[in-house]
Each structure stands twice: as C-alpha cells, then as structure tokens.
Amino acid sequence: MHIGAFTARETVMSCRQCDAKAVRSDELSELVPAGCNFGYDVMIRAGRSQLIEQRTAEETVAMLARSNVHVSKSEVRELAARFVAYLGIAHLQAAPALCKLFALNGGYILHLDSTSRKSSRKMLSGIDEMTGLVLLNVKLPTETADDVAAFLRDIVTRYGPPLAVGCDMAASIRSALQTVLSGVPVYICHFHFLRDAGNDMMKTQYHCFSAQLDSHKITTRLNALKPAFAQHLTTHAATIEQFLVGIENKTKSADEHSSIPYQGLLAGLLFSALEAERQGDGFGFPFDRSRLLFYRHLLQVCKAVQVVRNEMICAKQRKFANRLLKPLIKIRDDFRLTQLAESIDQNASIFDDMRRIMRIAEPHAAGGLNQPDAPIDATSVKVAFTAFKKQLEQDNAVTPRTEVTKLIEQIDRHWDGLFRQPLCVTAADGVVRTIEPQRTNNIMEHFFRDLGRRERRRTGLDLSAKRLNAMLPDTPLACNLKNPAYLDVLLDGCDSLEQRFSRIEATEVRDSLAAARSSGKVFSKPRRANKVLRRITTPLQFAIDAVKQAITRLGGETA
C-alpha cells in the first residue's frame, strides 16, 4: 500500500555443490505471498474492511483506491477469503499460547450452538464465556452426535477440556457431551428450557387459535376500512392527541371522550386494532403470544365501538360505526376462539410464573433478546423454583392435566443441568476463584445475530442458505481481532499481522482455502435426485416403461 503497483526482479541464490535449498529474498517474501499479486497489507486491509468494519465491496474498493491500490469487487472478496485462511492457520498455531491465556482465568467455559438456514449446512461454533473469544467453527451437513463429538474432540485437542459447557437441549449436543466430556458439568440454557416447555404446553393450541382467527380474515377486513376512516383520523389528530395526553397525565378519564368527534374516535379505534397485531416483547413465541394479545385487543375495541354507537342518534352515524363493528362482532361471538383463548391462558399463567421465578425473559421486559443477562442470586432462584415445582405437583395431583404432567417430567429430566453449583477453580496465579457460568446461551444467540447483521451491512442482503454455505468456516474468527489480548497472542512476537502472516507458507493457505471451499459444496436438497428419477419425462423412466411394455407384450404372445 505504501508503494502501489510495482514489478519485482528477484535473484534466487543456491549452492550446487552442497545441494542446499534455494534462498529467496526475505524482504520480498515479507511484502507479498509467493505467487500472489497483492501484498499482505492490501489483503489485511481488505479483510478488515469487509469482516471487521463491515464495509461493502464498493466501499472497500474506493478506500483502497485512495491508497493507490486499484482492485475490483471480486478481487476484494478474494482478498478477504485469503485473509480468513491466513487467520485460521495463525489461530490454530496460537492454540498453545491461548491455553496459557485461558489459564489466567483458571480455564475456559465452552458455549456451543449451531445456526443454519433452510436447506443449508449448519455452522457449529464454540465460544469461551470468560474471554469472549471464538474458539472453533465448522460446517456440518447435519448436526449428528458423531459430528458434534468430532468437533468437541478437536476443541479438547487444542485447548484441553473446558471447566464447564453451556448449551441448549439439542439431543445431538447432549449425546456428544456424554461421550467426549462425560465428567464436565453441563449448564442448560434457561431460556431454551423455558422456550421448549412453553412450546410443549401451548404450541398446538396456539396454532389452532391462529388458524381460527385467520379464518375470519379480520386483518384484511380492517385494512379495507382504512381509506374511509383515515381522513377522519388526520382531521381530528390534534384533538385526539390532546385527549390521550390528558389520560396519560391522569387529568382526564377514558369516559370523557365527548370532546372528540365520533369519526375521529372510531378511526383511532380502528388503527389501534391494526397496530395491536404487532404487540410483543421481542422474545418470540411462546414468550410473546401476539395473536392472543391481538384477539384480546379486538374484544376491547368491539366494546368501545358499541359504547360509541349506542350514544349516537343519527342513523348515518350508526351506519358508519356498524362498518367497524360488524367484523368485530363475528370475532366476539366465535365460541371456538373463546374456548381456545381460555385454554391457552390457563397454560400461559403457569408458563409466565416460571419466567418470573427464573428471571428469564420476564413479561413486559424491555430489550428483547439483545438484553444482557442480569446478575441474580442463583440460589434464591433455585429455592423459589423448587417451591413452585412442589406446588405444581400438588395441584396436578388434585386435577391432573396432560400438559402439566409433561412439564413436571421435563423439569425432573433437566433439573441437574438447570441448577448446578458455581465452579471453584484455581487460576494460574494460584488464586482460588468462584465462577458462576451464565444461565443462558445468549452469548451464542448474540454471536449468530451479529453474524447475520454484519452480512446485511456488508452485502445489503440477509444471510441466506447460499451465502451461509459459501461462507468460510473460519470467518467468525475475525471478531477475535477486536480483543487486544488475543491479538497479542496471535502475533507471537511479531510487530504486525503482515509480519505474522509472512511466516505462513503460501501452499498451506492454498490447501486450506481449497479444503474449505470444497466442503461448502453440498447437495442442499437430497430428495431432489429421487424426484427427478421418478419423472415420466426422464430417459430412465422411458427405458423402464419400454421394458415393462415389452415384457407384457411377450407374455401376451406366449399365452
């Protein structure tokens, strides 16, 4: 980057008498990898721009052009890929030094999880909780217990066994942990436990409820009324806003709506009903039951519209109100919806009690899944949850319910992983420390969400199956470069990444890139081949049909 484009003439020295290895220029090899056209500094600048600073290819091209380096967008992407390959090799070589870094904390706590898109390979990743460093990433066709076990063995070979493991309740991960790390304590993510428990209790009923609500096409019907009502909302916006401010400041009550024209009041109710469908705390089902909240809000709007209509004297005004009231009455009078809503509420009350006791994704909590884990007293949570479970068993003994029975069985099955004692470890300085691992696997959830966010910033597109398959497994290691301690370990005495990368053989990088790219080529839909062979239009099917016809014809002639 400090020179720009140049042509180098290199004299390679060797001794014919002693048959020694050819000696190449040290200065040139520290500038440019063998057989490459771009220097280490150009490659590293392009890689940092793409993977750490999340610049687009166009922005990276323009940035390099200002440094007298002119490349195309495709060359930028290739440079970023080579940067990842060099980083992956340097990361592997730094494993012994990373072990010493982890020893300063008494060891490392492994969090592992995988992400995928429809019909894509799975990316399985491992992160150390205490340093936040990405340890290892692999691409897997499927997340089987054998694949996860191989992943764990690789981590143990590099860094030794972890102090503990945090994970969700995936069967493949738990089976692999029992095989490879049988003596290591496993901490089950409380959030995943609650999500699975809520799904088991409410998912079937909730789907039936949503389908029944959708059969009324209420959203479509309400949207169809927007053109006729919107103009009144705009006309009386100032009056409505003043009324709402008065209610919020408690200077007015909801009954004092006479100052608002009925058209504006009905329009406000209509738009509040449409906005109610977006309610939620950002946790997803079963924590957010937006369809059920939408239904409850529609019932409240129905009551309010009835009150407004009953106060009207003019037939024209009542007709205007009836346009909004008619679809809402159908929702209100649907007995099937009422039954399903009551059944869901019965299970939801138990589920929400669990959320409050475990202090995870509590109702009406702000921040959604991006909020960090709040420090709490795990012992008090265990005591409160024990009392909750005991009361649940007593109530279920009096009035048995299938959902509650399954919930109790699930709690018993995962009890040891949910409530473990803190870890007591001895750090490298000889100090005994007590470590309480995170109660959730949110470190992995945040990591994968950031991975998708960086992809959207860099390309303007979501992380699709095609893009995930094309992503090199070591790409997430770029996140580690933001950690000064990791960067110091990675450099291994070198002054810069350029100097560190120059110590890596170019052939090793090419082999690493070739292996990573070949492993990314998968047949995303295995059943497709079978479907093609079954088509009548394929030559194979024509041949089969022809043979069948010939056999049938020969059989007829013989008879």
C-alpha positions in Angstrom: 0.0 0.0 0.0 2.9 2.4 0.6 4.3 1.6 -2.9 1.4 0.9 -5.2 1.9 -1.3 -8.2 5.5 -2.4 -8.9 7.4 -5.0 -10.7 10.0 -7.0 -8.7 13.0 -8.8 -10.1 14.2 -11.4 -7.7 17.5 -13.3 -7.8 17.3 -16.7 -6.2 20.5 -18.0 -4.7 21.5 -21.6 -4.3 24.7 -23.7 -3.9 25.2 -26.5 -6.4 28.0 -28.2 -4.5 26.1 -28.7 -1.2 22.7 -29.1 -2.9 21.2 -26.6 -0.4 17.7 -25.3 -0.6 17.2 -22.2 -2.8 17.4 -19.0 -0.8 14.8 -16.3 -1.7 14.6 -12.7 -0.8 13.4 -12.1 2.8 12.4 -8.6 2.1 10.1 -9.5 -0.8 8.6 -12.5 1.0 7.6 -10.2 3.9 5.8 -7.9 1.4 3.9 -10.3 -0.9 3.0 -14.0 -0.6 4.7 -16.3 -3.1 2.7 -16.5 -6.3 0.4 -13.6 -5.4 -0.2 -10.2 -6.9 -1.2 -8.3 -3.8 0.8 -7.6 -0.6 0.0 -8.8 2.9 -1.0 -5.2 3.9 -3.5 -5.0 1.0 -5.0 -8.4 1.9 -5.3 -7.5 5.6 -6.7 -4.1 4.9 -9.4 -5.6 2.6 -10.1 -8.4 5.1 -10.5 -5.9 8.0 -12.7 -3.6 5.9 -15.0 -6.5 4.9 -15.1 -8.6 8.1 -14.5 -6.2 11.0 -15.6 -2.8 9.7 -18.4 -4.3 7.7 -17.8 -2.2 4.6 -19.3 -3.2 1.3 -17.2 -4.3 -1.6 -17.7 -0.9 -3.3 -16.6 1.0 -0.2 -13.5 -1.2 0.2 -12.6 -0.6 -3.5 -12.9 3.1 -3.0 -10.9 3.0 0.2 -8.0 1.0 -1.4 -8.0 3.4 -4.4 -7.3 6.3 -2.0 -4.1 4.3 -1.0 -3.1 3.9 -4.6 -4.3 0.3 -4.8 -6.8 -0.4 -7.6 -8.7 -3.6 -7.4 -12.1 -4.9 -8.4 -15.0 -6.0 -6.2 -14.3 -9.7 -7.0 -10.7 -9.2 -6.1 -11.7 -7.6 -2.8 -13.8 -10.7 -1.9 -11.0 -13.0 -2.8 -8.6 -11.0 -0.7 -11.0 -11.2 2.2 -11.2 -15.0 1.7 -7.4 -15.3 1.8 -7.3 -13.1 4.9 -9.7 -15.6 6.6 -7.5 -18.6 5.5 -4.3 -16.9 7.0 -6.2 -16.0 10.2 -7.5 -19.6 10.6 -4.0 -21.1 10.3 -2.5 -18.5 12.7 -5.3 -19.2 15.1 -4.6 -22.9 15.0 -0.8 -22.3 15.5 -1.6 -20.0 18.5 -3.6 -22.7 20.4 -0.8 -23.4 23.0 -0.5 -19.7 23.7 -4.3 -19.4 24.0 -4.2 -22.2 26.6 -1.9 -20.1 28.7 -4.2 -17.1 28.3 -7.2 -19.2 29.5 -5.1 -20.4 32.4 -5.1 -16.9 33.8 -8.8 -17.3 34.4 -8.5 -20.8 35.7 -9.6 -22.3 32.3 -12.4 -21.7 29.9 -16.1 -22.2 29.8 -17.3 -23.5 26.5 -20.6 -22.3 24.9 -21.6 -24.1 21.8 -24.5 -23.9 19.4 -25.2 -24.0 15.6 -27.0 -21.9 13.1 -28.4 -22.7 9.7 -30.9 -21.5 7.1 -33.4 -23.6 5.2 -31.6 -26.3 3.1 -28.2 -25.0 4.2 -25.3 -26.6 6.1 -25.1 -26.0 9.8 -22.3 -23.8 11.2 -21.3 -25.2 14.6 -19.4 -22.7 16.8 -17.7 -22.7 20.2 -17.0 -19.6 22.3 -15.2 -19.1 25.6 -17.5 -17.3 28.0 -14.8 -15.6 30.1 -12.8 -14.1 27.3 -15.5 -13.9 24.6 -13.1 -15.5 22.1 -14.4 -17.6 19.2 -12.5 -21.0 19.6 -13.6 -23.1 16.6 -16.1 -23.1 13.8 -17.1 -26.0 11.5 -19.6 -26.6 8.7 -21.7 -29.7 9.0 -24.2 -31.3 6.6 -26.3 -32.3 9.6 -25.8 -31.9 13.3 -25.5 -35.5 14.4 -24.0 -36.7 17.7 -20.9 -38.1 15.9 -20.3 -34.7 14.1 -20.6 -32.8 17.4 -18.4 -35.3 19.1 -15.6 -34.8 16.5 -16.0 -31.0 17.0 -15.6 -31.4 20.8 -12.5 -33.7 20.4 -10.9 -31.0 18.2 -11.5 -28.4 20.8 -10.1 -30.6 23.6 -7.0 -31.4 21.5 -6.4 -27.7 21.0 -7.3 -26.2 24.4 -7.8 -29.1 26.8 -11.1 -29.9 28.5 -13.3 -26.9 29.5 -14.3 -26.1 33.0 -18.0 -26.4 32.0 -20.2 -26.3 29.0 -23.2 -24.1 28.3 -25.6 -25.3 25.6 -29.3 -25.8 24.7 -31.1 -29.1 24.9 -30.4 -30.4 21.5 -30.2 -34.2 21.6 -27.1 -34.3 19.4 -25.1 -31.9 21.6 -26.1 -33.6 24.8 -25.2 -37.1 23.5 -21.8 -35.9 22.2 -21.1 -34.2 25.6 -21.7 -37.5 27.4 -19.3 -39.3 25.0 -16.5 -36.8 24.9 -16.8 -34.7 28.1 -18.6 -37.0 30.5 -17.0 -35.6 33.6 -17.5 -31.9 32.7 -20.6 -30.1 34.2 -23.2 -29.1 31.6 -25.3 -25.9 32.2 -28.5 -26.0 30.3 -29.7 -22.7 28.9 -32.7 -21.5 31.0 -34.1 -19.5 28.1 -34.1 -22.6 25.8 -35.6 -24.7 28.6 -38.5 -22.2 29.0 -39.0 -22.0 25.3 -39.2 -25.7 24.9 -41.5 -26.0 27.9 -43.8 -23.3 26.6 -43.9 -24.9 23.1 -44.9 -28.2 24.6 -47.7 -26.6 26.7 -49.2 -24.2 24.2 -47.9 -24.6 20.6 -50.6 -26.9 19.3 -53.5 -24.9 20.8 -51.9 -21.6 19.7 -51.7 -22.8 16.1 -55.3 -23.9 16.2 -56.2 -20.5 17.7 -54.3 -18.6 15.0 -55.9 -20.6 12.2 -59.4 -20.0 13.7 -58.6 -16.3 14.0 -57.3 -16.2 10.4 -60.4 -17.8 9.1 -62.3 -14.5 9.9 -59.8 -12.5 7.7 -60.1 -9.8 10.3 -56.8 -8.0 9.3 -57.9 -7.9 5.6 -61.4 -6.6 6.6 -59.9 -3.9 8.9 -57.4 -2.8 6.3 -60.2 -2.4 3.8 -61.8 0.2 6.1 -58.6 2.3 6.4 -59.3 4.6 3.4 -62.7 5.6 4.7 -61.5 6.1 8.3 -58.0 7.6 7.7 -59.2 11.0 6.6 -61.1 11.5 9.9 -58.0 10.5 12.0 -56.0 13.1 10.2 -58.6 15.8 10.5 -59.1 15.3 14.3 -55.4 14.3 15.1 -54.8 17.3 17.4 -58.0 16.7 19.4 -57.2 13.0 19.8 -53.6 13.7 20.8 -54.7 16.2 23.4 -57.2 13.7 24.8 -54.6 10.9 25.0 -52.1 13.2 26.8 -54.8 14.0 29.3 -55.4 10.3 30.0 -51.6 9.7 30.3 -51.3 12.6 32.8 -54.4 11.4 34.6 -56.1 14.8 34.1 -58.8 13.1 32.1 -60.6 9.7 32.2 -61.4 7.4 29.3 -65.1 8.2 29.7 -64.5 11.9 28.9 -64.4 11.3 25.1 -67.3 13.6 24.2 -64.8 16.3 23.0 -63.7 14.0 20.2 -65.9 13.8 17.1 -67.2 10.2 16.7 -65.5 9.8 13.3 -62.1 10.5 14.8 -62.8 8.3 17.8 -63.8 5.3 15.5 -60.8 5.9 13.3 -58.5 5.9 16.3 -60.0 2.6 17.5 -59.6 1.1 14.0 -55.9 2.0 13.8 -55.3 0.8 17.4 -56.7 -2.6 16.4 -54.4 -2.9 13.4 -51.3 -1.8 15.5 -52.2 -4.3 18.2 -51.1 -7.2 16.0 -47.5 -6.1 16.4 -47.5 -6.4 20.2 -44.7 -8.3 22.0 -41.5 -8.0 23.9 -39.2 -9.3 21.2 -38.7 -12.8 22.5 -40.9 -14.7 20.1 -43.4 -17.5 20.8 -44.1 -18.8 23.4 -42.9 -15.7 25.4 -44.8 -13.4 23.0 -48.3 -14.5 22.2 -49.1 -11.7 19.8 -52.1 -13.3 18.2 -53.7 -13.8 21.6 -53.0 -10.2 22.5 -54.4 -9.1 19.2 -57.6 -11.1 19.9 -58.0 -9.5 23.4 -57.5 -6.1 22.0 -60.1 -6.7 19.3 -62.6 -7.6 22.0 -61.8 -4.3 23.9 -62.2 -2.3 20.6 -65.5 -4.1 20.0 -66.8 -3.0 23.4 -65.6 0.6 22.8 -67.3 0.8 19.4 -70.5 -0.5 20.9 -70.4 2.2 23.5 -69.8 4.9 20.9 -72.5 3.6 18.6 -75.1 3.4 21.4 -74.6 7.1 22.1 -75.4 8.0 18.5 -78.8 9.3 17.5 -78.3 9.8 13.8 -78.9 6.8 11.6 -76.0 7.8 9.3 -73.6 7.9 12.2 -74.7 4.5 13.5 -74.2 3.1 10.0 -70.7 4.4 9.9 -70.0 2.8 13.3 -71.5 -0.5 12.2 -69.0 -0.8 9.4 -66.3 -1.2 12.0 -68.5 -3.2 14.5 -69.7 -5.9 12.1 -66.4 -7.8 11.7 -65.5 -7.4 15.4 -68.8 -8.9 16.5 -68.0 -12.1 14.5 -64.8 -12.4 16.4 -66.5 -11.8 19.7 -69.2 -14.4 19.1 -66.9 -17.1 17.9 -67.2 -19.7 20.7 -64.3 -21.8 19.4 -62.0 -18.8 19.7 -63.2 -18.2 23.2 -62.5 -21.8 24.2 -59.0 -21.8 22.7 -58.1 -18.5 24.3 -59.1 -19.7 27.7 -57.2 -22.9 27.3 -54.1 -21.0 26.3 -54.4 -18.6 29.1 -54.6 -21.4 31.6 -51.3 -22.8 30.5 -49.8 -19.4 29.9 -50.3 -18.4 33.5 -48.1 -21.3 34.6 -45.5 -20.5 32.0 -45.4 -16.8 32.9 -44.9 -17.8 36.6 -41.9 -19.9 35.6 -40.5 -16.9 33.7 -40.8 -14.6 36.7 -39.3 -17.1 39.1 -36.4 -18.0 36.8 -35.9 -14.3 36.0 -35.6 -15.0 32.3 -37.5 -13.1 29.5 -40.0 -11.8 32.1 -43.3 -10.5 30.8 -43.1 -6.8 29.7 -39.3 -6.8 29.9 -37.6 -4.2 27.7 -34.8 -5.0 25.4 -35.9 -8.4 24.0 -33.2 -11.0 23.3 -30.5 -8.4 22.9 -30.5 -7.5 26.6 -27.6 -9.0 28.6 -28.1 -11.5 31.4 -28.9 -9.7 34.6 -26.8 -10.8 37.6 -29.0 -12.6 40.1 -28.7 -14.9 43.1 -28.9 -18.4 41.5 -29.5 -20.0 44.9 -32.7 -17.9 45.6 -33.9 -18.8 42.1 -33.4 -22.5 42.8 -35.3 -22.2 46.2 -38.2 -20.3 44.6 -38.4 -22.8 41.6 -38.3 -25.8 44.0 -41.4 -24.4 45.8 -43.1 -23.7 42.5 -42.5 -27.2 41.3 -43.8 -28.7 44.6 -47.0 -26.6 44.4 -47.4 -27.6 40.7 -47.2 -31.3 41.6 -49.8 -30.9 44.4 -52.2 -29.1 42.1 -51.7 -31.6 39.4 -52.4 -34.5 41.8 -55.8 -32.9 42.6 -56.7 -32.0 39.0 -54.4 -33.9 36.6 -53.6 -32.3 33.2 -51.5 -33.8 30.4 -49.6 -30.6 29.7 -48.7 -30.1 33.4 -47.7 -33.8 33.8 -45.3 -33.5 30.8 -43.9 -30.2 32.2 -43.1 -31.9 35.6 -41.4 -34.7 33.8 -39.3 -32.3 31.7 -38.3 -30.3 34.8 -37.2 -33.6 36.5 -35.2 -34.6 33.5 -33.2 -31.4 33.2 -33.0 -30.5 36.9 -29.3 -31.2 37.3 -28.4 -29.1 34.3 -30.6 -26.2 35.3 -29.4 -25.7 38.9 -25.8 -26.5 39.4 -23.4 -25.2 42.0 -20.9 -22.4 41.0 -17.4 -23.5 39.9 -14.3 -23.2 42.2 -11.1 -23.0 40.1 -7.5 -22.2 40.7 -6.1 -19.6 38.3 -2.5 -19.5 37.0 -1.6 -17.1 39.8 -2.7 -19.6 42.4 -5.7 -17.7 43.5 -8.9 -19.8 44.0 -11.9 -18.2 42.3 -15.6 -18.9 42.3 -17.1 -18.7 38.8 -20.9 -18.8 38.2 -21.4 -19.6 34.5 -24.1 -17.7 32.6 -27.6 -19.2 33.0 -28.4 -18.8 29.3 -26.7 -19.5 26.0 -27.3 -15.9 24.9 -23.6 -15.5 24.1 -24.2 -17.8 21.2 -27.5 -16.2 20.2 -25.9 -12.7 20.2 -23.0 -14.1 18.2 -25.2 -15.6 15.4 -27.4 -12.5 15.3 -24.3 -10.3 14.9 -23.1 -12.6 12.1 -26.3 -12.0 10.2 -26.2 -8.3 10.9 -22.7 -8.0 9.6 -23.7 -9.8 6.4 -26.6 -7.5 5.9 -24.4 -4.4 6.4 -21.7 -5.8 4.0 -23.9 -7.0 1.2 -27.4 -5.5 1.8 -28.9 -9.0 1.9 -29.9 -11.4 4.6 -27.7 -14.4 5.4 -29.4 -16.8 3.1 -28.7 -20.5 2.7 -26.5 -19.9 -0.3 -24.4 -17.3 1.5 -24.1 -19.4 4.6 -22.9 -22.3 2.5 -20.3 -20.1 0.7 -19.0 -18.6 4.0 -15.7 -20.0 5.0 -15.8 -21.7 8.4 -13.1 -19.5 9.9 -14.8 -16.2 9.0 -16.1 -15.6 12.6 -12.6 -15.6 13.9 -12.2 -12.1 12.6 -14.3 -11.0 15.7 -11.4 -12.0 17.9 -9.1 -9.3 16.4 -11.0 -6.7 18.5 -9.6 -8.3 21.6 -6.1 -6.8 22.4 -5.1 -9.9 24.4 -5.9 -12.2 21.6 -4.1 -10.1 19.0 -1.0 -10.1 21.2 -1.1 -13.9 21.4 -1.8 -14.2 17.7 1.2 -12.0 16.7 3.6 -14.3 18.7 6.3 -11.6 18.9 5.7 -10.1 15.5 5.2 -6.3 15.1 2.2 -6.6 12.8 -0.2 -9.0 11.2 1.6 -8.6 7.9 4.8 -9.9 9.5 2.9 -12.7 11.3 1.2 -13.9 8.1 4.5 -13.8 6.2 5.6 -16.7 8.4 2.9 -18.9 7.0 3.6 -21.0 3.9 1.5 -19.9 0.8 0.9 -23.5 -0.1 -0.6 -24.2 3.3 -3.0 -21.3 2.7 -4.0 -22.6 -0.8 -4.7 -26.0 0.6 -6.8 -24.6 3.4 -8.8 -22.5 1.0 -9.4 -25.4 -1.3 -10.5 -27.7 1.5 -12.8 -25.1 3.0 -14.4 -24.3 -0.4 -14.8 -28.0 -1.4 -16.6 -28.8 1.9 -19.1 -26.0 1.2 -20.3 -27.6 -1.9 -23.3 -29.7 -0.9 -26.4 -31.0 -2.5 -28.8 -28.9 -0.5 -31.9 -30.9 -1.3 -31.1 -34.7 -1.3 -34.6 -35.7 -2.3 -34.4 -33.8 -5.5 -32.5 -36.6 -7.2 -35.1 -39.1 -6.4 -37.9 -36.8 -7.6 -36.1 -36.4 -10.9 -35.7 -40.1 -11.4 -39.4 -40.6 -10.8 -40.5 -38.1 -13.5 -42.0 -39.7 -16.5 -40.1 -37.4 -18.9 -36.6 -38.8 -17.8 -34.8 -41.2 -20.1 -34.5 -43.7 -17.3 -38.3 -43.8 -16.8 -38.8 -44.1 -20.5 -36.5 -47.1 -20.6 -38.2 -48.7 -17.6 -41.7 -48.2 -19.2 -40.4 -49.6 -22.5 -39.1 -52.8 -20.8 -42.3 -53.2 -18.9 -44.3 -52.9 -22.1 -42.0 -55.4 -23.9 -42.4 -57.9 -21.1 -46.1 -57.5 -21.1 -46.3 -57.9 -24.9 -44.0 -61.0 -24.9 -46.2 -62.5 -22.1 -49.3 -62.0 -24.2 -47.8 -63.5 -27.3 -46.6 -66.6 -25.3 -50.1 -67.1 -23.9 
